[in-house]
Amino acid sequence: MIKVIFFAALREELGCGGTEISATNVNTVAEVKLALGQQNNDWQHYLTNNSLLCAVNHQMVNRDFSVKAGDEVAFFPPVTGG
């Protein structure tokens, strides 16, 4: 499984702080976003935002970064805090 966490306004928009997805056939951050959108059509709009930032295991990464079972993938909007 891959643990997925949503932060800041994204968490509010999705109405969820996080979830887990199967690591089967999910090899990149882009594929994590695709799998999440397929699980919940309401999320697809927010997850296809190209300005969305991502970290894997607390390291900032791009959409082509490789993921595997046991990873923690976090998504958040480009501006957080206040």
Buried (B, 14 or more C-beta within 10 A) or exposed (E): EBBBBBBBEBBEBBEBEBBEBEBEEBBBBBBBBBBBBEEBEEBBEBBEEEEBBBBBEEEEBEEEBEBEEEBBBBBBBEEEEE
